């Protein structure tokens, strides 16, 4: 992934990508989200995860 591609990702998408590489995707993502993002319904977070194309 190029820096330009990285810069186009939302903070939630970045959290998923970072934590996917760290092998703790779901527990780790919550720690990287803002308090407001942590309250999003899980299906909204799943939609973000599924939309990431790398």
C-alpha positions as MATLAB code, in Angstrom:
seq = 'XXXXXXXXXXXXXXXXXXXXXXXXXXXXXXXXXXXXXXXXXXXXXXXXXXXXXX';
ca = [
       0.000    0.000    0.000;
       1.377    3.376   -0.948;
       1.444    6.364    1.365;
      -1.145    8.035   -0.850;
      -3.469    5.032   -0.534;
      -2.903    4.976    3.242;
      -3.782    8.665    3.435;
      -7.145    8.034    1.743;
      -8.241    5.555    4.424;
     -10.474    6.557    7.294;
      -9.210    6.164   10.844;
     -11.407    3.080   11.263;
     -10.002    1.492    8.092;
      -6.458    2.176    9.310;
      -7.256    0.600   12.670;
      -8.500   -2.554   10.941;
      -5.440   -2.771    8.711;
      -2.948   -2.192   11.509;
      -4.607   -4.734   13.742;
      -4.967   -7.292   10.963;
      -1.192   -7.215   10.647;
      -0.886   -7.562   14.422;
      -3.149  -10.647   14.438;
      -5.562   -9.224   17.025;
      -8.019   -7.621   14.658;
     -11.198   -7.271   16.726;
      -9.820   -6.700   20.229;
      -7.083   -4.457   18.880;
      -9.348   -2.344   16.699;
     -11.480   -1.268   19.628;
      -8.379    0.030   21.398;
      -7.489    2.145   18.363;
     -10.937    3.672   17.890;
     -12.167    6.874   19.428;
     -14.776    6.635   22.154;
     -17.489    7.621   19.661;
     -16.321    5.026   17.128;
     -16.346    2.317   19.807;
     -20.094    2.812   20.200;
     -20.838    2.147   16.533;
     -22.936   -0.964   15.868;
     -20.746   -3.970   15.070;
     -22.347   -4.355   11.637;
     -21.152   -0.831   10.759;
     -17.606   -1.775   11.749;
     -17.904   -5.036    9.803;
     -18.987   -3.053    6.731;
     -15.825   -0.949    7.040;
     -13.681   -4.066    7.323;
     -15.300   -5.678    4.299;
     -14.931   -2.521    2.214;
     -11.130   -2.392    2.568;
      -9.437   -3.407   -0.633;
      -5.682   -3.845   -0.448;
];
